[in-house]
């Protein structure tokens, strides 16, 4: 026979039923919230990257990569036949102008320098002796002319006297003729001495000029020897990086043999390649942009190598501003070759969401909503992407990758 439940048991059962009911309601509300959030997601506006649609130029580019290389490499050569004493710097070292990279045996160079110096001293002494001798001979010729001039004055006086006496009939014509002959003879003697003196002076000048020429050649040789000695320390002529150096201390080198190569770090070029598919779009003088991290530089194609290797065409770019301290050898850079330009077109900042040409699904900010929009993409440049249709100037475009929401017509912004 059934018995009625005690009052305490009834209260306990009722409390349990109420608890289970409240738990079910909470679970139902939670599931509803999750479902609502799944069906109607929202985006944190502070986490979004927004691009403004504007009007301006867009340059179509061909993108590739390249390596920074020094534009110029200087070669240090042996100043003469000598021997390497020791290597001061190793390949890859950064060197400053004037710093030695290796040292050479300079004993032979010193001997040559001293020989030229001695030859100059001897030649200067020889020239001085010749100059003194020429001065002595010239003084002798001057004294001889002085005596002749005195004799001429005497013979001129005799001839004048005989001429007067002859006119008075006191001397014979033979006596007068003899006086004239003696005068003319002395005049001829004076002329001969004067001509000999002039010829001697010309000879003296030519001889001294010969000495001067020999001294000039010897001094040039001495200067060359001094220059060789200054190069014997093999100092870096410029700031740069040591790309190669002769290995082997004690090695014998001949004049002109390469000793080291130093790359100039003040001027760089970019060595890059592009697929041979684009060979018709690559021209010497073509404008280019070089991007290194957050830095961007302007340049132009300076050289296209006339050979295709493994389906790629190598080329080089020089910088519009060749000197830039931000550049370092062997840095990898991104290269944008400008193939065409569009002026005054709709554009937006370049992003991965707008990669490629054709129709793209994007989201545009409309009040507190991100609204799905179909846009037509034109050319993409280094900084901007062209918008052909679907947007207007002033629109705010989300540049984040929102492809996972492409099935939604709009997204709430918070």
Secondary structure, 3 states (H helix, E strand, C coil): CCCCCCHHHHHHHHHHHHHHHHHHHHHHHHHHHHHHHHHCCEECHHHCCEEECEEEEEEEEEEEEEEEEECCEEEEECCCCEEEEEECCCCCCEECCCCECEEECCHHHHHHHHHHHHHHHHHHHHHHHHHHHHHHHHHHHHHHHHHHHHHHHHHHHHHHHHHHHHHCCCCCHHHHHHHHHHHHHHHHHHHHHHHHHHHHHHHHHHHHHHHHHHHHHHHHHHHHHHHHHHHCCCECCCCEEEEEECCCCCCEECCCCEEEEEEECCCEEEEEEEEHHHHHHCCCCCEEEEEECCEEEEEEEEEEEEEEECCEEEEEEEECCCCCCCCCCCCEEEEEEEEEEEEEEEEEECCHHHCCCEEEEEEEEECCEEEEEEEEEEEECCCEEEEEECCCCCCEEECCCCHHHCCCCEEEEC
